[in-house]
Amino acid sequence: MQLASLDFLLFFFPVMILVGLCLRGRYRSFACGIGGLVYCALQGISVLLPMLLAVFGVRLLLSMMSEPDITHRRRRSLSVIGWLWLLGVVFLSRFWHGSVPLPLALCMMLLIELLLIYSESHKQRQPLMPFGIYFGYCFGLMRLWAGPVLTFAQYEYIIETCQCSVMRLGKGMGAFVRGLAKLVLLAMPAAEVSYLLTEKASAHTLPMLGAVLGLVTMFFAIRYGLGGMAQMGYGMAYMLGYHYPEEMPFHYNAESCRGSWERLWGSAAQWAKRVFHTHMPSLHRGVRLAAFGVTAGLLFGRGWNGLLWGMLLALLFWAEPMVHRLLGGKIPSAVCRAAAVCLMLCSIGVLYAATFGGAVDYVLALAGANGFWWGGEVLYLLKTNWASLLGCVLLLFPLRTKLKQAAAGNSLLGWLSVPIVPVAEALLLIVCMGTLLVS
């Protein structure tokens, strides 16, 4: 069962909302964990088995690390065993899929941070969390799609301050529908165009302008894919009373590659800071960046080509401060922003390729090895997908925020928005369901 499917919308989603609204307190968070387990099971045994191995294997190690008479050396040894165990689960998943499914990647990030917290020597012994809370933390349904990646303290605070209301139910449903529309109407067409263009690059028939268009559509597919899924999870959680932090900011442009990365997927960037800076302060900066590159490549890359993407990303983060120091900070802001956008788009092109050979073919297409001007096939893709691509461009601007500000300053617009917004969201839902029905 896929997230963008009629089975999910017509059966799984309403059942989970009804069950969640009928339960209270810890039972609701545990039910969300059960829902996440069922969701993984519906993805297939190749998703469910690695999740179970990772979650219950680390749970056993954490129980051993929280014993009162354990030594620091044994705690660190168990932590290393846990990292090796998770690495083995990653290899198992890559053997099945060629990549790590997003639910498993997010769960891995949580487990890595837990192992680091329990292995630290300068803090007091960490008590073992109750199994129900741990289970809901790892298998939380609404966070398996695209985050946010929460610390355990953040998760506890969110479930303790859970509060349902009719207003939250309506707002959550609106956010869910808007996220679904981003996923179905924007990300899926952009991903289809990107796939066709990468196929043309592998066949050595993609011209340079077509390759540039492919980088843009890859960015749209990743941004609106992750953003749509995260907004669906946020909306579903808000309907059940959980207030998760917003995942994707409106303003994505930045003056550095690190800033672009942080704005593309905020909570993953915060997780990387916590793991590789807060928990590993004694390591050399280059070692920490290399560890980040390998981890990101293993968890998010397609095929083993992802390791190349991760190391390139780490290299960009390492080189940026040195370049700024050499140039004395005299680079204009517009040039910095343009360079950051170009470098991040090129890195996305490496990430999107399934193999190293595919990445090389795409780089050659960008260099003009197959010609420069796009041909009839690329123009046909533009003509048949112009509406979705135009929507991707328009939503790069904070249109919703501007409309809210205009409605707040005008009483007539404020009154009109009350009936117009739910009607528009209902129409969006109908269009999404119709699109899924005919696809």
Number of C-alpha atoms within 10 A of each C-alpha: 14 11 18 17 16 17 12 15 16 11 10 16 15 12 13 18 16 11 14 22 14 11 14 14 13 15 15 20 26 23 22 26 24 18 23 23 22 15 22 24 16 13 15 11 12 17 21 18 15 20 26 16 15 22 20 12 14 23 21 11 17 24 14 15 26 17 14 10 8 12 12 15 11 13 22 18 13 20 24 15 15 23 17 12 16 21 17 15 21 23 17 17 20 19 13 13 14 16 24 26 23 17 23 26 20 24 21 23 21 19 22 16 19 18 23 17 16 23 25 17 13 7 9 8 18 16 13 15 14 8 11 14 20 17 22 24 24 25 30 26 27 25 25 26 24 25 29 24 22 21 16 17 8 13 17 13 12 17 20 13 12 18 16 15 12 9 11 19 19 15 16 25 22 24 22 25 23 23 24 29 25 26 28 24 22 27 28 20 21 26 21 15 23 25 17 16 27 27 17 20 26 19 12 16 18 32 25 23 19 25 28 19 17 27 26 20 26 26 24 24 24 20 22 29 24 24 27 28 28 29 32 29 27 27 28 26 26 26 27 27 22 24 20 22 14 14 24 21 13 15 12 17 17 20 17 22 22 19 17 20 19 19 20 23 22 20 21 22 17 13 19 20 14 14 20 19 15 11 15 16 11 9 12 10 14 13 12 18 23 20 16 20 22 19 19 22 24 25 23 19 25 24 21 17 22 27 23 20 28 27 20 19 25 21 15 19 19 16 10 15 12 11 11 13 10 10 9 9 11 9 10 9 13 11 11 16 17 14 16 23 19 14 17 20 19 20 18 18 25 27 26 25 25 18 18 18 12 20 22 15 23 31 18 19 26 23 15 16 16 19 17 16 12 17 14 8 14 21 12 11 14 15 10 12 16 13 13 19 20 11 13 23 12 11 14 15 13 12 12 11 11 11 14 14 12 13 16 14 11 11 11 10 15 16 12 11 17 10 10 12 12 15 12 14 18 16 13 18 19 14 15 22 20 12 13 14 10 6 7
